[in-house]
Amino acid sequence: MIQEIPALEQAHVAIIIEPLNTSKPKAFYQGDYYMTPASNTKLLTYLAAVQTFDSLPAVFFHQQDSIMHFKATGYPLLYHPFYPDPDLTSFFDQKYSWQYHPTSAKPHPHGSGWSWDDYAYYYAAETSPFPIHGNTLELIGSPTNFQFTPQAFEMEMVLDSRSKKLHRKKSHNRFYFNPNKLSERDTLYHPFITSDSLFVRLLQEQINHPVSLLEASKPEIQWEVLNSKQEAMLYKALLQESDNGVAEALLNMIALSQFDEMDVPKAIDSLKSKWKSWLPDPIEWVDGSGISRYNMITPRTLIAVLKKIHQKVGPDTIKDYFPKSASSGTLRHNHNLSGFWFSPKGNAYVFSIMVNHYTAPTGEIRAAISELIRQFQKKLK
């Protein structure tokens, strides 16, 4: 079947299809080869999250008279442009004087092995302890009428008739904007450089109440936690929309819950050690989203991860959270599809089809993977 598909010529292909409740593959082609997983890495992040959290912590807080102390959990949905959390919005709508306690150790804004020029794109928005607005500037408008969110960045805007629609210098938050290149009702997103001081400034602008940045947390504070009610939305953003910012935030949350600091490498090492007894092959794993090309994994390891997900959350959650019950992953010259297939007769299968280092158009690779799945479905009942 692979040899009959021209788009797969000279590509590296690895495939496993296996019944959910057995370890005897129905198809196995180079399933023990290491491949670049791209966004299939999010399957690891999802499994780690559902094993770590019964409830997702949105913010830590402590009320003291008219002052509300708060600190970050890593939760990414505060005023998010696509997935806003209404309960978190309501929490910050309360009329207090707010005091933000920053984390002592900050996560690196970009993951190891990310491309140097990723900084300009929404899919690579910076990672921070308390993401706000998705750590992204939103521009909506036309050549004569446009609006920025958050509005604070209007002061950092430079009109430039020779520039692109919107871009930013890599080293600072000065944006260059050419309204003449906008189309009617254009919507653009561009990441900004994060910091604790900018977070406080943006939050204060949003809630119109004073927000102060403390130098260090008071050790005597007994923190309460506001848990998220948006678990389904967040996990669908991770698995259906393949949102990289959500993925990186989840790993920060896991690290903080395990080690009281957002140390992602430490969290990944702990997870790999915890999973060692059932992983068929060691994992090269460095980020939550799969943007990094340093990640490497075998299809048979992804099969094992999918089975663990099924054991943990069950088929109903899988059918609800997964995009048509499969997770795709794409980097340039790498495209993969892994997930679940529930046959009309009620049989359940897990599969991983990974295609790396191809030169054909990605659309042809997607069509090739779809054709392979159609052929498998004809043979499997």
Secondary structure, DSSP 8 states (H G I E B T S, - for coil): --TT-GGGTTSEEEEEEEETT-S--SEEESTTS-B--GGGHHHHHHHHHHHH-SS-EEEEEEEETTEEEEE------BT-SSS--HHHHHHHTS--EEEEE--SS---SS-TT--GGGGGSGGG----SS-BGGGEEEEEE-SS-EEEESGGGGGGEEE-TTS-SEEE-TTSS-EEE-GGG--TTEEEEEE----HHHHHHHHHHHH-S-EEE-SS--TT---EEEE-S-HHHHHHHHHTS--HHHHHHHHHHHHHHHHSS--HHHHHHHHHHHHTTT-SS--B---SSS--TT-BB-HHHHHHHHHHHHHHHHHHHHHHHSGGGEEEEEETTEEEEEEEEE-TTS-EEEEEEEEES--S-HHHHHHHHHHHHHHHHHH--
